[in-house]
């Protein structure tokens, strides 16, 4: 497996003026040799000028956060990351790879969650090339590879979790555990992209919804669950208030009630406290007991 290594290169701001001076000197030598009739010296001057001119084509530019992959007749010779004007062997072919942080959003995928419910899901992936050799030679097209593998990882993740957890269940869900799900998604994408020389910085779900064909039914189920949860809290609070009222009446000896009257009082208080409408008071002008 190829790993990135540093390639030999020289600062272009140093080599470029030196080669220009060399060309000027060789041309001058050729001119003097041609005037004096020295054929050997003239040949040396013209050949030297040609070589120096050829070496000028070894200059190339490296932008910040960019890598230049150098190849010699198809063989990998290293990567240059130093920004600026650089010089290397003119016979080397040079391929640019961006080292900048990039991101993309997958399309909205329609998959079945862990419970078999069809959902729509999409994610935003932030990534960066960290090994130019692997990105250039281990996969055919590393940008397309990142997109395809991210979608595959997202599909696999969606099938492992339910869209939402039901009441009383302590299980991870796509909707209820966004942080943990995002961490698992990033790990799975990173595992798939390891061979491409790519580091996944962040992966988060950007869109999550039930599929249109079941969205209305699932909304009704969520509303029903919310109503049940609210009623449970109301009942728990009402029972506590009734218990407190009976204890206070007994403690301060305000009135003594037998079991039957206590039951009637509890029933009336629960109706008042748990009703979703305002209670209508009824004044009892007679005795609590009849007969």
C-alpha positions as semicolon CSV with decimal commas, in nm:
position;residue;x (nm);y (nm);z (nm)
1;X;0,000;0,000;0,000
2;X;0,137;0,340;-0,099
3;X;0,196;0,596;0,174
4;X;0,264;0,963;0,124
5;X;0,627;1,071;0,142
6;X;0,799;1,403;0,086
7;X;0,944;1,462;-0,260
8;X;1,271;1,642;-0,333
9;X;1,220;1,998;-0,455
10;X;1,403;2,330;-0,446
11;X;1,275;2,683;-0,391
12;X;1,176;2,822;-0,730
13;X;1,271;3,177;-0,632
14;X;1,630;3,051;-0,608
15;X;1,650;2,821;-0,911
16;X;1,464;3,045;-1,158
17;X;1,711;3,341;-1,156
18;X;2,009;3,100;-1,145
19;X;1,888;2,923;-1,459
20;X;1,828;3,255;-1,635
21;X;2,183;3,362;-1,553
22;X;2,313;3,024;-1,675
23;X;2,128;3,062;-2,005
24;X;2,271;3,413;-2,050
25;X;2,626;3,290;-1,980
26;X;2,597;2,995;-2,219
27;X;2,456;3,217;-2,494
28;X;2,739;3,463;-2,440
29;X;2,992;3,182;-2,461
30;X;2,834;3,055;-2,783
31;X;2,843;3,405;-2,931
32;X;3,212;3,453;-2,847
33;X;3,303;3,101;-2,970
34;X;3,118;3,156;-3,297
35;X;3,305;3,484;-3,351
36;X;3,645;3,330;-3,278
37;X;3,571;3,012;-3,473
38;X;3,603;2,774;-3,175
39;X;3,356;2,502;-3,276
40;X;3,389;2,297;-2,955
41;X;3,329;2,592;-2,727
42;X;3,033;2,703;-2,942
43;X;2,879;2,355;-2,920
44;X;2,924;2,352;-2,544
45;X;2,755;2,689;-2,516
46;X;2,451;2,595;-2,725
47;X;2,407;2,259;-2,549
48;X;2,440;2,421;-2,206
49;X;2,186;2,689;-2,296
50;X;1,942;2,422;-2,421
51;X;1,978;2,218;-2,100
52;X;1,930;2,524;-1,880
53;X;1,624;2,624;-2,082
54;X;1,483;2,271;-2,046
55;X;1,536;2,284;-1,669
56;X;1,316;2,594;-1,653
57;X;1,017;2,369;-1,721
58;X;1,072;2,204;-1,380
59;X;0,916;2,502;-1,201
60;X;0,564;2,465;-1,065
61;X;0,337;2,649;-0,824
62;X;0,195;2,504;-0,501
63;X;-0,096;2,690;-0,344
64;X;-0,164;2,694;0,033
65;X;-0,336;2,373;0,149
66;X;-0,250;2,196;-0,174
67;X;-0,031;1,897;-0,251
68;X;0,154;1,817;-0,573
69;X;0,191;1,445;-0,641
70;X;0,507;1,380;-0,849
71;X;0,533;1,084;-1,089
72;X;0,831;0,970;-1,295
73;X;0,715;0,754;-1,586
74;X;0,422;0,628;-1,375
75;X;0,622;0,567;-1,056
76;X;0,533;0,765;-0,744
77;X;0,821;0,986;-0,635
78;X;0,663;1,179;-0,350
79;X;0,445;1,480;-0,268
80;X;0,534;1,847;-0,234
81;X;0,331;2,044;0,021
82;X;0,547;2,358;0,060
83;X;0,348;2,651;-0,074
84;X;0,502;2,884;-0,332
85;X;0,716;2,847;-0,644
86;X;0,906;2,514;-0,640
87;X;1,141;2,330;-0,874
88;X;1,175;1,957;-0,938
89;X;1,292;1,732;-1,218
90;X;1,122;1,852;-1,543
91;X;1,059;1,488;-1,639
92;X;0,827;1,449;-1,340
93;X;0,455;1,477;-1,406
94;X;0,264;1,671;-1,144
95;X;-0,091;1,621;-1,016
96;X;-0,263;1,865;-0,781
97;X;-0,473;1,751;-0,484
98;X;-0,658;1,987;-0,253
99;X;-0,586;1,952;0,120
100;X;-0,858;2,198;0,219
101;X;-1,147;2,105;0,447
102;X;-1,451;2,022;0,236
103;X;-1,811;1,928;0,303
104;X;-2,107;1,793;0,114
105;X;-2,465;1,693;0,188
106;X;-2,601;1,360;0,074
107;X;-2,930;1,331;-0,106
108;X;-3,239;1,251;0,099
109;X;-3,234;0,873;0,120
110;X;-3,547;0,668;0,174
111;X;-3,472;0,371;0,400
112;X;-3,642;0,155;0,663
113;X;-3,543;0,213;1,025
114;X;-3,490;-0,061;1,284
115;X;-3,867;-0,097;1,332
116;X;-3,930;-0,125;0,958
117;X;-4,082;0,221;0,922
118;X;-3,989;0,406;0,601
119;X;-3,801;0,728;0,677
120;X;-3,618;1,002;0,488
121;X;-3,266;1,082;0,606
122;X;-2,969;1,291;0,490
123;X;-2,635;1,388;0,638
124;X;-2,365;1,654;0,608
125;X;-2,008;1,520;0,601
126;X;-1,702;1,740;0,665
127;X;-1,381;1,577;0,538
128;X;-1,021;1,641;0,437
129;X;-0,749;1,460;0,242
130;X;-0,462;1,369;0,475
131;X;-0,266;1,124;0,257
132;X;-0,225;1,234;-0,104
133;X;-0,072;0,904;-0,219
134;X;-0,367;0,697;-0,098
135;X;-0,620;0,948;-0,234
136;X;-0,451;0,949;-0,576
137;X;-0,372;0,579;-0,620
138;X;-0,577;0,362;-0,381
139;X;-0,917;0,458;-0,528
140;X;-1,024;0,556;-0,877
141;X;-1,193;0,887;-0,788
142;X;-1,159;0,981;-0,423
143;X;-1,427;1,253;-0,430
144;X;-1,688;1,016;-0,573
145;X;-1,565;0,746;-0,333
146;X;-1,632;0,974;-0,035
147;X;-1,987;1,047;-0,150
148;X;-2,081;0,687;-0,229
149;X;-1,935;0,543;0,092
150;X;-2,098;0,814;0,304
151;X;-2,438;0,728;0,162
152;X;-2,376;0,358;0,220
153;X;-2,274;0,422;0,582
154;X;-2,584;0,638;0,635
155;X;-2,813;0,365;0,501
156;X;-2,653;0,110;0,728
157;X;-2,681;0,338;1,031
158;X;-3,049;0,413;0,968
159;X;-3,138;0,043;0,976
160;X;-2,968;-0,003;1,316
161;X;-3,176;0,253;1,506
162;X;-3,545;0,329;1,537
163;X;-3,669;0,672;1,431
164;X;-3,797;0,743;1,781
165;X;-3,813;0,552;2,109
166;X;-4,154;0,460;2,248
167;X;-4,274;0,554;2,593
168;X;-4,102;0,349;2,862
169;X;-3,825;0,227;2,631
170;X;-3,465;0,322;2,707
171;X;-3,310;0,258;2,367
172;X;-3,112;0,483;2,137
173;X;-3,305;0,642;1,852
174;X;-3,225;0,864;1,557
175;X;-3,442;1,144;1,689
176;X;-3,368;1,119;2,061
177;X;-2,990;1,059;2,058
178;X;-2,858;1,287;1,785
179;X;-2,513;1,332;1,943
180;X;-2,443;0,961;1,990
181;X;-2,584;0,875;1,646
182;X;-2,365;1,142;1,483
183;X;-2,056;1,001;1,657
184;X;-2,137;0,649;1,537
185;X;-2,197;0,779;1,184
186;X;-1,862;0,958;1,176
187;X;-1,681;0,645;1,297
188;X;-1,846;0,425;1,034
189;X;-1,773;0,667;0,749
190;X;-1,412;0,703;0,869
191;X;-1,369;0,326;0,868
192;X;-1,489;0,308;0,509
193;X;-1,270;0,599;0,391
194;X;-0,949;0,495;0,571
195;X;-0,804;0,339;0,255
196;X;-0,866;0,657;0,054
197;X;-0,642;0,877;0,270
198;X;-0,938;1,083;0,393
199;X;-1,011;1,202;0,747
200;X;-1,374;1,258;0,844
201;X;-1,391;1,564;1,068
202;X;-1,764;1,565;1,135
203;X;-2,080;1,390;1,020
204;X;-2,426;1,502;1,132
205;X;-2,780;1,420;1,025
206;X;-2,921;1,720;0,838
207;X;-3,267;1,584;0,756
208;X;-3,480;1,327;0,937
209;X;-3,849;1,264;0,881
210;X;-4,098;0,986;0,830
211;X;-4,176;0,902;0,468
212;X;-4,482;1,092;0,337
213;X;-4,697;0,778;0,317
214;X;-4,683;0,720;0,695
215;X;-4,608;1,070;0,822
216;X;-4,970;1,148;0,920
217;X;-5,017;0,819;1,105
218;X;-4,691;0,863;1,294
219;X;-4,787;1,220;1,385
220;X;-5,110;1,094;1,537
221;X;-4,915;0,834;1,736
222;X;-4,678;1,101;1,866
223;X;-4,971;1,321;1,967
224;X;-5,136;1,026;2,145
225;X;-4,812;0,948;2,330
226;X;-4,783;1,312;2,437
227;X;-5,141;1,319;2,564
228;X;-5,090;0,996;2,761
229;X;-4,769;1,127;2,916
230;X;-4,943;1,453;3,014
231;X;-5,237;1,265;3,168
232;X;-5,000;1,048;3,371
233;X;-4,836;1,355;3,521
234;X;-5,174;1,510;3,596
235;X;-5,295;1,195;3,771
236;X;-4,974;1,163;3,972
237;X;-5,008;1,525;4,085
238;X;-5,379;1,488;4,165
239;X;-5,323;1,178;4,376
240;X;-5,055;1,359;4,573
241;X;-5,282;1,658;4,633
242;X;-5,572;1,437;4,751
243;X;-5,340;1,248;4,985
244;X;-5,209;1,576;5,125
245;X;-5,565;1,710;5,173
246;X;-5,676;1,404;5,367
247;X;-5,363;1,412;5,583
248;X;-5,412;1,780;5,665
249;X;-5,781;1,731;5,755
250;X;-5,693;1,440;5,981
251;X;-5,392;1,614;6,135
252;X;-5,578;1,933;6,227
253;X;-5,897;1,746;6,318
254;X;-6,106;1,976;6,100
255;X;-6,362;1,711;6,021
256;X;-6,391;1,340;6,075
257;X;-6,485;1,135;5,774
258;X;-6,566;0,768;5,756
259;X;-6,430;0,552;5,476
260;X;-6,735;0,602;5,255
261;X;-6,715;0,983;5,281
262;X;-6,342;0,973;5,222
263;X;-6,403;0,776;4,906
264;X;-6,662;1,030;4,790
265;X;-6,425;1,317;4,867
266;X;-6,139;1,148;4,680
267;X;-6,365;1,088;4,381
268;X;-6,478;1,451;4,370
269;X;-6,125;1,589;4,405
270;X;-5,990;1,363;4,133
271;X;-6,268;1,469;3,898
272;X;-6,192;1,836;3,963
273;X;-5,815;1,800;3,934
274;X;-5,801;1,562;3,637
275;X;-6,079;1,710;3,426
276;X;-5,976;1,894;3,108
277;X;-6,262;2,141;3,166
278;X;-6,337;2,384;3,447
279;X;-6,547;2,226;3,722
280;X;-6,895;2,370;3,805
281;X;-6,932;2,400;4,184
282;X;-7,249;2,270;4,353
283;X;-7,342;2,411;4,697
284;X;-7,473;2,150;4,940
285;X;-7,710;2,327;5,178
286;X;-7,808;2,013;5,366
287;X;-7,629;1,746;5,556
288;X;-7,359;1,526;5,416
289;X;-7,562;1,231;5,534
290;X;-7,914;1,147;5,412
291;X;-8,189;0,950;5,579
